[in-house]
């Protein structure tokens, strides 16, 4: 019965809330049986008697502070408030239950006792406080707040112990409970201050509101953070969840076709958890019987009644299918709606989750044994390699034996090895014996839709229906047969063709394939070759090609006698299904066979005109090599050229070719010989795409690729292939992204990685331009938003929205790696530097003897060895030892400390690392910068130049410029035996692009050019002028170079091949390019140079539209520049270069 006393109402409300959250009236009644502390002592005595032989009594001694504080509290509220016995029972009953539950496992009792001890210390000494306050309503309300806090604490523990698998996951989940306890302990501390005579009802009201806010905030924050951890793990491992495949099948199913299964007695017994007669159910049947669609319907039907995990093994993904990948998927599906299992996965060993089948099965078992009835359904088991499916069935059998509530459904052909495993344990349903009515339903629905779309007259409709009527009977249980015939009819354009087809239906599925394949082989030669090529490439591609990628691949001619050139412009979309017939389909923009039996048929040597799979795979390899060997690989292309190529669709195939040519090359390797054609394409690829900055990551005594013939005929090509394999198998490749590309693109012996980053960056620029999206969709499909991590599958199979991409990237990888090479976390990594450092200190901190290592030993340490030792030296306070560790040096440089940077330098250091020089310039400390610049490595000048140009200090740039003036023009390469031109390297296109539209940087570059003028020969100046045209198109910089004597028509003036600056600018349509053209023409550049390609300069798009920017047409500018051209021609004949007096003044 309710009371009018507010304090008493608070106690009653707290009781009702606890009962509601508990959700178990029986347990609540049990709790109320403990009316006094004596019941708790009785329980502890029982526990002591049980645990005394184990010597574990110290656990119970820990809880005495809590019992003392609660006794005081119970006495206070009995004296001051005359509370009912049930209120007191809720103080002692939960303690008794908690102790009894936790005493089941000694380790658990110890952890729970620690928690109860901390609560006891957090509670105030109620007996002492009771002497200081009166019995006002405010104080009573404060005491009621403590009651709420105490019941909150109990609720958290009860929620934990009522989890179905708390025993299995205690060590993983219990630490997370401590955070929840922390909120309650904070409330105890806050509410202790309310137990005073001066407390007001307003104070109590604010405390209640604050308590509610903090609880809600913690709950939301904790839930969000734990979910993010799980999503991060899931993103890194990228398990196949199969939901998209289920949805695809759902949207293409004809209703009513699975009704017979849902009524089948065996299926109903399997679905009924009260019956244990059918644990394994096997849907078996002939190829094409509709097992996959039937399985999809079974999944939907089962999910409505039970928790269901499922997988579809498809022939299109055979290369990535394994027992492990399916079990990993089932594990993550199990975690989707289970926060406790998510926490268990997050705390598991990530390396094991990536590739240890036994470890994954163990986790899955933990879930299954505590989750009640779980159903696992797997379709297409026969489409997995035999070895893998045997492993999978063995693991399923293991789970079935130990998880009593598990039910399994397997759908497959009756292969011998599968039959041997399942015949004794599984109840079978033969699909093709039961589905004739479903096939008729399917045929009727398809015919109805087809005839409605064609508007046949009644007579024709009747005639066709009569022809079609035997179709379901001829199918003999094969849905696929009926589908192929109906798809074929829908592609026919004349009634006569339809009549011919229906009058003589194929006898079986092979007959249907034969009819379609024969039709292809009877096409005119060019079309026949293309169709067979499409079918062959679908069958041998490492991962399915998209329709758009296939279109570009078909346009490439890899003939050995054909010189690499521009790719043909793609103007029409190919209707692949119409070309090759209904044996292929487009799923999520990707091409695949409608059934794995198509793959078996076309590559079978038993059929006439079969396709040679090995030869087809080699042709695809040649095509990708020829594509990469085209002009698209030219690193000299500027950003505008790349954007134009993207919009023209020329990079449709680039990501696929870059990532998968090594896979195909390895697949087609016969260990003995390679065709001369392949060797020639490899040589051509190296000529056009060699990375001259290549740095081999690791020396391998054993090459990753073996082919004695290739090694003998082309050692260079063989070395490049080995280095490429090494690059594609690098352990750190999953961390490589656009932002850290400088650290990895030069590990690729080819420039494909450099171009990949540039192309994807320019693709991103275009995607963000609404006016370009339609064009991008037409060439690259719907998934335009690429992941920025190069070796993520979503870098070439992107996302449809920017939001989806960003959500994916947020949880992408753990960038902070342990530097100890043999540590698991050297590849797994950590999400923060702090957790990585904690890991070092915990696991890799050296022992005292290691810390005493002498200087000679330190000299031989690499960074990986030095880092943990540095941590130890810092902790030990060993300053002398710490000085010897070079890994601390970059930190000193960033802090601008010359003394520390010099102190930490190796004794025999000749050149200062680039990062140190850059930090010195950025510090703006003159002494530090002067010292660091004087020690700079000549090879690093180009990169340091960008840092110096970006400095806000004129003094810093002056120091850098002075250093350049002292440098010789030719400097040796550290990695090669020849020299390079320092200034050609320094003033490169990247630099000109970097300073574009930045007046300060351009002014500095112009000043430096004038200072270096007497060291720079005319061909170099001409080359820089061409570089400007290819990059920033800066007219002021061009004028400076011309004033210094740059030949305006370089390279033509020197009888070299290549485009002049004016020719390059004429191809561009920007304002900068127009101003550059105007500058060059008015200073005498030849506008009538030989055309490059098919257009004269006047016909180039930039020249045509120049009036928009400069107010004069190309022809008007040419007329105005005639006098300057005449003067230049006279100088050429007299061999007198034009030199600006300013350059002479600078030199004087």
N, C-alpha and C positions, 0 to 999 in steps of 0.2 A: 504494500500500500504506500502511495507516495506521501511525502511530507511537505509542509510549507517552509521548513528550514532550508535556506539555500545551500548551506554546507552539506547537510545530509543528502539533499538532492544531488549534489556533486558526486558523493560516494555512490549513490544508487546508479547514476548515469554511467559512472566509470565501470561498475559491475556489469551493466547491460551491454556496454560497448565491448568489454572483454569477452562476454558470452557470445556476442554476435561475431566477433573476429575469430573466436575459437571454432565456431561452427560444429561443435560436437557436444550435444547435451549430456551424453553419457560420461564423457571425460570431465565435464563441468561438475557433475554430481560427485564424481570420484574426488575431485579437488576439494569440494566442500566438506568431505569427511574428516579432513585434518583441521580441527578447530583450534588447536593450541600448538605451541612449539614442541610439546612432548611428542607429538606425532612425528615431527622432523627428527628428534633425537632417537626415536624408536627405529626410524628408517636408517639412520646412520649406523646404529648398532648392528642392524642386519647386514649392511654393506661391510662394516668392519669385520664381522665374523666370516664373511665370504672372502675378503681380500687380505686378511691377516697373514695367511700362508705365503702371500706374494710380496709382503713387505710394502704395501702401498698405502698404509694408514695415514701417511703424511698429507695426502691429498685432502682428506676431510678436515684436518686441522686448519687448513687455510681458510675455511668458511666461517670460523668463529667470529671474526669482526662483523660479518654480515648478519649473523644470527643475533649478536649483541645489539646492533643498531636497529634491526627490525623489532626486537623485543621492546626496546625503548619506544619505538614509534607506536607499536600496538598498545602499549600502556598509556601513552599520551592521548591517543584518540579515544581510548576507552574511558579515561578519566574526564577529559575535557568535553567529549562529544557524545558519549554513551552510544557508540555505534553498535549496530546489530552484529550478532555472531558471524553471519555470512561474510561481513566485511573483513573480520579478522581471519576467517578461514581462507580468504583469497590472498592473505599474506603468507600463510604457512603451507597451504595445500600445494601450490605450484613448486615450492622449494622441494618438497618431498618427492613429487613426481619427477622433477628434473634430476635429482640425485639418483633415483632408481633407474631412470632411462640411461643416464650417462655411465652408470656403473657397469653396464654390459661390456664395455671395453675400457681397459685400464688407461690407455692413452687419452681417450675421450674424457674420462673422469678428471684426469689431471688438467686438461685444458679448460674444462668447465669450472673446476675448482679455482683456477687462476682468475677466471672472469668474475666469479662470485666474490672472490677476495677483493678485486678492484672495486666492485660495487660497494662492498662493506666499507672500504676506506673513503669512498666518495660521499656516502650518506653522512649527514651531520649527527652530532651527539645530541639526540633529542632530549634526553634526560636533563642535560645541563642547560639546554636552551629553554626548556619548559619553565625553569625558574626565573627567566628574564621577560617572558611575555605574558600578557593577560589572555582572557578567553574571548576576545573580540571576534566579530564575524569575519573580519579580514584575516586574522590569524587562523581561524578555522578553515577558511578558503585556501590559505597557504598550505595547511596540512592536507587538504583534499588534492592539491596539485601534486604533492609527493605521492599520494596514492595512485594518481594517474601515471606518474613516472614509473613507479614500481610495477604496475600492471603492464605498462609498455615494455619494460624489460622482460617480464615473463612471456609476453606475447611473442617477442622476437625469438626467444629460445624455443618456445613451443612450436612456432612456425618452422624452425630449423629441424627439430626432432621429428616432426610429422612429415618431413620429406620422404618420399618412398625409398630413396637410395642414400640416406644420410651416412650410413655406415661405410659405403663404398667411396664416397667423395668427401668425407669429413675433413681430411687434411687440406683439400683444395678450397672448400667453401667456407670453413670456419674462420680463416683470417678476414674474409669479407664481412662476416658477422660482427667482427670487432668494430668496424666503422659504424655500424648501426648502434652498438652498445655505447660508442663514444658520444652519440647525440644524447642518449639518456643520461650519461655521466655529466655532460655539460649542463643539462637541465637540473640535475641534483645540485650542482654548484651554484647555479643562478638562483634557484628557489630557496637555498639555505639563507640567503640574505633577506628573505621575506619573513622569516620567523623572528620578528621583533615587534615590540608593542606599538611602534610608530607606523607600521605598515597600514596602507589604506586600501580600500576596495578598488580604487583606480589602479594601484600598483598590481593588485592581483589580476585585474582585467587585462592590463598590458602584458603581464607575464603569460597569461593563457594564450593571448593572441600571438606573442612571440614564440611560444612553444609550438603552436600549430604551424606557424610560418616556417620555422626551422625544420620541423618534421617533414613538411611537404617539400621544401627545397631540397633537403637531403635525399628524399625518396626519388624525386625527379632527376637530380644530378647523378645519383648513384646508378639509376637505371640507364640513363643516357651513356654514361662512361663505360659501363659494362657491355652495353650493346655495341659501342664503337670498337671496343677491343675485339669482340667476336667478329664484327663485320670486317675489321682489318685483317684478321687471320683468314677469314673466308676469301677475301679479295686476293690475298697473297697466294693462297693455294689454288684458287679458281676451280673448285670441283664442278663437274657437270651436274646440274640439278634436274634436267630433263623436263622442266615445266613447259618450256617452249615447244618441245616435241609433243607433249601431251596435248597442248592447245592446238597445235597444227593438225593432229589427228582428229581431235574433237570437232574442229571446224569443217572437216572433210568427210565426216561420218554421216551415213544415212540412218535416220532414226528407225528403230524397230529391228535392225539387223542383229542385235545382241540379245534379243528377248529370250531366245531359246536357251542361252547359257544361264540367265538369271533364274530360269525355271528348272534347270537341270538338278537332279537330286544330289549328285556328287558335289556340285558347286555350292548348293545350299547347305550341305553338311559342313563343308569347309568353312563357310561363312559364319556358321553358328558356333559361338564360343562355348555353348553348353555341351557340345558334342566333341569328343576327342578322337573320333574314328578317322577323320581326314585331316592330316597335318600338312602333307605335301600334296599339291595338285599340279598335274602336268597337262597343259594344253598342247597336244602334239598334232602334227598334220603335215600334209605335203606342202611343198613350196607354193606360195601364192594363195593359200587357203583363207587368208584374211586374219591370221593369228595376231598381227600387230594391232589392227583396228579393234579386234575382239578384246585383246589385252587392255587397250586404252579404255574401252567401255567397262571392263572388269575393275580397273583402277578407280574410275569415277564412282562406280556402284559401291565398291568396298570403302572408299573414303567417306561416304555418307554415313557409314556405320562404325568404322574402326579407324584407328591410327594406321596409316598406310605409307610405306616407303616403296619407291619403285624406280625402275631403270629401263631404258630402251637401248639395246645394243644394236647399232645400225652399221651396215656394210660401208656406208660412206665415211665413217670415222674409224675404220678398222685399225688403222695404224696407231691410233691413240687409245684403243680399247684394251683394257686388261682387267684381271680380277681385282687388282688394287684400286684402279680408278672407279670401278663400280662400288666397291665396299666403302671407299672414301666418300662417294656421293651419298650412299645410304647413311653414313655417319653424320654428315652435315644436314641431311634432311631430318634426321632424328633430333638434331639440336635446334631446328628452326623455331619451335614454340616451347622450348624447354630451357629456361634461364640457368638452371643448375648444370645441365649438360653443356651449355655454352661455356660456363665458367670452367668446367673440367677441361674442355678442349683448349681454351685460352691458356690454361696453366700447363698443358701438356708439352712435350718436346716437339717443337715445330719440325725439326729435321725428320723425326720419326713419322710425323703426320704426312710428310711429303713422299715417303717411299718405303715404309715398313708395314707390310701386310699384316703381320702378326700383331703389331702394336695397335693398328686401326681396328682389327677384329676384337682385341681386348677391350678397347673403349666402347665399341658397339655392344659388346656383351654386357658391359656395365650398365648401359642404358636399357637393354632388352630385359634383363633379369628383374628389373624393378619398375617396369612401365606397364604391366598388365598385358592385355592382348595387343600384339603388334602384327601387322600383315606386311610381308615383303613380296613384291611382284616384279619379276624380271622377264622382259620380252627379248627374243632374238638371241638366246644363249648360243645357238648353233652358228651365229655370225661372228663369234669370237674365235680366235685361234684355239685349237684343241687343247694345247697345254694350259692356256689361261683359263678356259672354261672348266677344266678339271680342278685347277687350284680353287676356282670360285665355288664349285660344288662341294669340294672338301671343306672349305671354310663355312659354307652355309650349313652343312651337316654338323659341324662343330657347334655352331650357334644353336641349332635346333635341339641338340642333345642337352645343352645346359640352360636353355631358355624355354621353360615349359609352355608359356603362353604364345609362342611364336608360330605363325602359320606362313607357309610359303607357296607361291604359285610361279611355276616356270613355264614359259611358252617357247617352243622350239620345234624344229624338225626332229624326227626320230633317228638321230645319228647314233652309230653303234656305241661310242664312248659315253654319250649321254644316257642311252638306254641302260647300259650296264650300271650306271650310278643310281638311276631313278626307278628301275623296274621293281625293286623289292620294297621301296619305301613310299613311292608316289602313287596316288590314284590318278589314272589317265582318263582324259576325255579326247577322243579323236575328232578334231574339228571338222575335217572334210567329210565325215560321215553324218554330221549333224546340221550342216549349214545350207542345204539346198534351198530351203524356204527363204533364208536370208538373202541368198544370191538372187532369187526371183524378185524379192522386195527391192533390192538394189537395182536390178535391170529395169524394173517397172518405173522407179523414180527417175533414173537417168534418161530413159526413153521419153518419159513425159516432159522433162525439162528440155530435151533436145528438140523434140517435135514442136514444142511451143515456140522455141527460138527460131525455127526454120519456116514456120507457117505453111506446112504441107497441106495440100487439099485433102479432103476426106478419103478419096480413092487411094491416093499415094500413101497416106498415113496407114490405111488398112493393109495395103500391100506390104509396107515395110514391117508393120507389126507381125504380120504372118511370117515374114522371113526371120524376124528376130526371136520369135516364140521358142525355137529350140535352143536358144543361147544358154539359158541357165542349165538345161540338161547336159549340153555339150561341155559345160564348164567342169563337170565332175568334181565339184567341191572346191574349185579354184576361183576365188573372187578376182584374182589378178587377171585371169583369162578373160573374164567378162569385162573388166575395166579396159584392158588393152584393146579389145574389139570395139567397145563403145567410144573410147578416145580416138581410135583410128577413123571411125565413121564420122565423128564430129569434124575431123580435118578435111574430109572430102567435100569437094565443091559441086559435083554434079550428081544428079539422081542416077545416071547410068553407072557411074563409078560405085555408088552405094549398092546398087542392085548386084553388080558383079561381085562385090565383097561378100554380101550376105548370102548369095546363092551357093557359095562353097566355103563355109566357115572352116577355119583350121581345126584339126582334130584335138590339139592340146596346146599347152603353153609354148612348147618348143616350136610347134607349127606356127603360132602367132608371131613369135620372134623371127622365125625363118621368113615369113612373108614380109615383115617390115625390113629386115636386114637385106633381103633380096632386092627389095625396091630401092634401097640405098645403093647397092652394088650395080644397079642398072641405070643409075643416073649418068648424065654426061660427065666426062672425066674430071673436069675441074670441081664440079659440085660433089662428085663421089669422093674425091680425095679429101675435100673439106669435111664432109660428114663423118668419114671414117676417122679423120684426125680428131674431131670433136669427141667421138665415142671413146677413142683410145686415150685421149688426155683426161677425160672424166675418170676413166678406170685406173690410171696410173699416177694421177696428181697426188702429192703428199697430203695436202688438204684440198677440199673442193675449191675450184676456181669459181669466181663469180661470173655471171654472164658478161659483164662489162670487161673483166680481165680476159676472158676467152676471146671476145671480139678483137682486142688488141693483139693477143697472141697469134690469132689467125692471120693478122695483117702483116706479120713479120716474115721476111724471106731470109732464112739462115744459110742460103747457098754459099759455099766456100769461095766462089769466084766473085761474089757481090761485095763491093766495098761498103763499109758502114756509112750510113748517111742519115738524113732526116727521115723520121717515121712518117708513113702515109697518114693523111688526115682521115679520121673516122667520121662519116657523115650519116650513116644509117644504123639502126639497131637490128641485130640479127634475131630472127625468130627461131631459136634453137629447137624447140619442140616441133615446130612445123617442118624444119629441115630434116630432123633425125627421127621423127615419129614419136609416138607416145611411150617409148621405152625410156625416155629421160624426162625429168621434171626440174623446175626451178623452185627451190625451197630457200626462203630468206635470202633471195638474190643469188644463191649458189646453185650450180648445176650438179645433178646427181642422177643415178639410175633409179627407176621406179622400184626396183627390187634387186637384191643381190644376184638373183638368177640371171639377170641381163648380163652382169659382169661375167658370170660363169659361161654364158652362151657365146658372147662375141669373142672371148679369148680362148675358146675351146679349139684345140687342134683337130677335133673330130668333125667340125663343120667346114663347109666349103667357103673359101675366101675369109677365113677367120682373121682377126687382127692380131698381129704379133706384139704382145705387151712390152717385151724388152726393147724392140725396135721403136715402138711408139714413145716409150719413156725417154729413149735417147734423143728422139726428135724434139720432144718437149725441152729436154736439157739444152739442145742446140739452139732452140728458139730463145730461151731465156738468156743464154750467153750472147747470142747475136743482139738481142735487145739491149743488154747492158753494155755491149760494145759499140752502141750507136753514139751519136753526138750528145745524147742526154747525159752522158757521164762527164761532160766537159766541165771541170771545176771553174773554168773561166767564165761560165755563164753568169750574168749578173742577176740580181733579184727580179728585175722586170722581165728578163727572158724566161726565168723559171716560172713566174706567174703566168706568162703567156702560154707556156707549154702546159701548165696545169689546166688552164681554161680550154685549151685545145684537146685535152684528154690524153696527152702524150705520156703522162705518168700513171695511167690506169694500172699498169702491170709492174710498176717499179718496186713497190714493197714486196709483192709476191716473188718477183725475180730475185731481189736482194736476199731475202730470207731463205728461199727454198732451192736455189740452184745448187748449193752444196749438198742438200739432202738428195736431190735427184742424181747428182753426179756420183754420189756414193752408191746409190741404189743400182745404177747402171754400170758400176765398175765390175769387170769380170776378172780382175786381178792379173790379167795378162796383156790385153791389147786395148788400145783406144783407136778409134778411127782418126785418120789424118785430119778429117774435117773438125773434130773436137779440138785437136791440138792447134789447128790454125785459129779457131775462134778464141781459144785461151790466150794464144800469143797476141791476137788483136785486142783482146780485153786488157791485157797487161800494158800494151802500147798506149791505149787511150785512157785507161783507168788506174795506172800504177800510182800508188801513194808513196811519194818520195820522202814523206816524213814518217814512214812506217817504223814502228818500234816493236820488236818481238817481245811479248810479255814474259815468256818462259822458254828456256831451252829444253827441248824434249829429245832424249837420246833415241827414243823409239818414235818414228813418225806416226802421226794419227791416221795416215792414209798410205796404202801400199799399191803401187802399180809399176812394176819394173819397166814395162814398155814405155810408159809416159816419162818415167824418170830418165830413161836412156835417150829418148828422142827429143825431149824438151825439158831439161833439168830446171830451167827457170819456171816453166809452167807447173811442173811438179812441186817445186818449193812453194809457189804461190798457193796452190790447192791445199797443201799441208798447213800453211800459215792461216788460210781462211778457215779450215776446220778447227784449228786451235782457237781462233777468234770466236767462232760460233759456239764453242763449247766452254768458253771461259766461265768460271764459277761466279764471277761478279756481274755477268751480263744483265741480270734482272734488275740491277740498280742503275744501269746506264740510261740516261735521259737527256733531253735537250739541254737542260741547264748545266750538266756536267760533261757535255760532249767533248770538251777539250781533253778530258782525261782518258777517253776511250776510242775516239774515231781513228787515231793513229795507231791503234793496235790492229786495225784492219789493213791488210796489204794492198787492198784496192780502195779507191775513193768512193765506193758505194755508200759507206757510212757517213762520210762528209756530205755527200749529196742527199742522203736520206734525211738528215737533220735539216738541211737547207730547204729541201722540198716540203717537208712537213711544216716547217715554220712559215713558209710562204703560203702553203695550203691554209694554215690557221688564219693568216691575214685575210685571205679571200673569204673564208667561211664567215668571218665577222662582218663582211660587207654584204648587206641584204641584196644588193643588186647583182651579186655574183652567185648566189646560192643556187638558183635554177640551173645555171650552166654546170655547176659542180655536181648537182644531183644527176644530170644527164650523163656524166662521165664516171662518177665515183659512187653512185648509189645513195641510199638514204642515210647511211652511217658515216657522216662527214666528220664527226668530232673524234679525232684520234687521241689515244692515250699518249702522253709525252714520254713514257718509258719504252725505249726502242724495242726491247725483246719481249714485251707484253703482247699477247695475241690481239689486244685491242688497239695496238699501234697500226695495224693493217686491217683490222675488222673493228671499226670504231663504234661510236654511239650515235643515236639519232638526235640527242639533245645535249647541249652544253652542260646542263645540270647533271645528267646521268654520268657524263665523263668526269665532272669534278667530284661527284660522290665516289666514283671509282678511284680517282687519284688520291683522295684524302686518306684512304686506307692502303695506299700502295707502298709496300716494302718497309723495311726497317733500316734506315740509312746508316745508323751508327754501328759499325762492325767491330767485333773484337779483333785485335791485331795479331793474336796468337794463331798461327796458321792451322794448327791441328785442332783448334777448339771448334765445337759445333757452331758457335755464334760468330765465327769468322765469315760465315755465309748467311746465317739466319739474321744476325744483327739485333739491334734494339731500336725502339721508337724514339728514345731521347739519349742525349749524350750523358746525362746524369745516371741513367740506368746502366749504360755501357761502363761508365767509370766505377760504379758500385760493383758490377760484375768483375772488373779487373781486380779491385781491392779484395773481393771475397775469394776469388778462385786463382788469381795469377800473381798475387803479391809474393815476392820472393822471400825466402827465409833469410835469417841474419847472415849466414855464411855467404849467400849470394850478394848481399848488400856490401860485403867487404871486398868485392871484386876490384882488382887494381886497375889503374889507368890503361895499362896495355890491353887488358881484356875488354874494357869499354870501347877502345878504338875499333874493335872488330864487331861490335854489336850493330845489328840493323835496327830500324825503327821499331819493328814488331817486338824485338827483345828489349829495347830500351824503355818503352813506355811503362810497363809494369814496374821495372826497376826504379824509374824516376819517381813513380808514386811512392814506392817504399822508401827511397832516399828522402823525399820530402817529409814523410811521416816520421822518419828517424831523425830528422834535422841534420842530415849529413850534407852540408853545403858543398864541401869539396867534391863529393861524389856526384852531386847534382850538376855541377859545372861541366862535367864530362859528357853529359847526355845531350846530343845535338837536337833531339826532338823538341826540346823546350825553346829552341832558338827562334822559331817563327813567332812564338808568342811574345818574346822579348822585342822582336822587330816591330810587331804590330803595336806594341806599347811605346815605340819610338825610343827605345833604349839602346844607344850606340855601345855603351860600355858592356852591357849584358850580351848584346849580339856579337861583339868582338870576343868576349870571354868564352862564349859557347861555340866559336868557330873551330873547326878541325885545324890542327897544327899545320898541315901541309896544303891548306886550301889555296887554290890558284884563282878561282873565280867565285864570286858570291852568287848563290842561287837567285833566280829571278824573283821569287816571292819575297826575298829579303830586300832586294833593290826596290821593288814596288812599294813595300811597306815603308822604306826609308823616304821615298819621294812623297808618299801620302802623309807621313808624319810632319812634313814641312820643317824639319830640323836640319839646318844647313850643314852642320858638321856631319851628321849621320848620313845625309843624302850624298854629300861630297865623297865620303869614304865608300859608301855602297856603290855609287855609280862608277867610281874609278876601278872597282873590282868586277864590273858586270861582264858577263859572257857575251862575246860578239853575236853569237847565234840568237841571243835573247833580245836583241835590240828592237826588232819589229814589235814585240809584245810590250816591252818597256816603253816604247815610243807612245803608245796609246795612253799609258798611265801618266807619263810626263805631260802630254797634251791636256789631260784632264785636270792637272793640278791648278789650284787657284793662285798659287804663288809664282810670280814671275821669276823669282830667284831660283826656284826649283827647276824651271824650264831652262833657264840660262845655264845652270850647271850641266844639265843633260845635253844641251846644244854644244857646249864647250867640249864635252866628252866626244861627241860625234865628230867634231872638227879634227880631233887628234887621231881618229881611227883610220886605218888604211882602207882603201876601197875594196880590195879583195881579202876575204878572211877565210880561214880553213873551216871545213865542216867537221864537227866532232864525230859524226857517225859515218862519214865517207872520206875518200882519199883525195877529193878534188876541192877547189876553192869556190866560193860563191861571191857574187857581187853584193856587198853590204847595202848599198843604196837602192839597188833594185828590190832587195828584200824589205828594206825599210819603208820605202814609199810604194807600197803595194795597193791593190784595188781595195782591199779591206780597210786600209787606213783612210783612203779617200771617201769611202762610204761612211766611215765612222765620224768624220768631221763635217759631213754634209750639213749645210744650214747652220753651222756654228761659226760665227765670224771670228771669235777669239782663236779657235783652233786653226782655222784657215790662215789667219794672219801669222800665227806661229810657224806653220808649215811653209808659207811663202818666205818668211824671213830665213828659215833654215835652208831652204832651197838656194836662196841667194848666197848664203854663207858658204855653201858647198859647191857652188857653180863651177869653180875651177877644177874640181875633182870629177865632174860628171861629163862624160862624153856625149856627143850629139845623139847617137843611137839610143843611149839610155834615156835622155830627155824625151826623145820621140816615143819611146816605149811608155814612159810615164804619162805622156799626153794621151796615148791610146787607152791607158789604164783609167784615166779620168773619164774618158768617154764611155767606158764600160761600167763605171760605177756612179760617181756623184754628178757627172756632167757639169762641174763647176766652171763657169766661164772665167771668173777671176783667177783661179789656179791655172787654167789653160793659158790665159794671157801672160801669167808669170813665167810659165815654161817656154812660151814662144819668145818672150823677151830675153830669156837666158840662152836662146839658140836652138830650141827644139825644132826639128824638121817638121813642118806642118803636115806634110803628106807621108809621114813615116807609116808603114815600112816601105812604101812604094819608092821613095827617094833612094833607098838603099838596095833596090832590086830584090826585096824579100817578099814573101807571100803574106797575106793577111790583110785585114781591113784597116783603112785609115780611120782616124778619129771622126772625120766628117761622115764617112760611110756608116760607122757605128751609131752616131748620134741621129742620123737620118732614119734609122729604124725605130726610134723612140718617139713617143707622143707627149712627153712631159714638157712643162715650161722650161725647166733647166736645160733639157736637150735642145729646145728651140733657141734659147739664148746662146748656147754653145755653138750651134750651127751658124748663127748670125756672126758670132765672133770669128769663127774659122773662115767663113766665106769672105768676110770683109778684110781679113788679113792675108788672103791670097790662096786659100785651100782650093784644090782642083775639084770642081763640082761634076766634072765629066769623066771621072776615073772609070776604069772598066767595071762593069756591073758585077756585083757579087750575087750569084744565083741568077734569077730570071728578070730581076728588076733593075733599071738604072736608078741612080740616087734620086732623081727628080720624081720617080714613081713610088718611092718608099713612103710609108704612112706618115712618118714624121715630117718629111719634106712637103708632102701634100697639105698637111694641116698647120704649117708653120705660121701662117698669117694670123691665126687665132691668138698667138702669143706675142709676136713682134710687130704686127701691123703691116708687114710686107710679105709678098709671096716669094717663093723660092726663086722664080725667074727674076724678080726685081732685085733680090739680094745678089744673085749671080752677076747681074749687070753692074751693080754698085761695086762689086769686088774685082772688076776686070783690071783696073789700074794696079791694084796690089798684086794680082797674079802676074801681071807683066813684069813688075819690079822683081818679084821672086824668081821668075824665070831667068831674068838677066843675071841675078846673083848665082843661080844654079850653074849657069854656063860659065860664069867667072869663078865658080867654086869658092864664093865668099859667103860664109854663114852669117846670118844676122845675129848680132850679139847686142844686148841691151847695155847702154852705158852704165846703168845702175849696177850691173854685175861687176864692171871694172872698178867702179867706185868702192864697192864692198871689198873687193880684193885689195885695193890700195889701202 
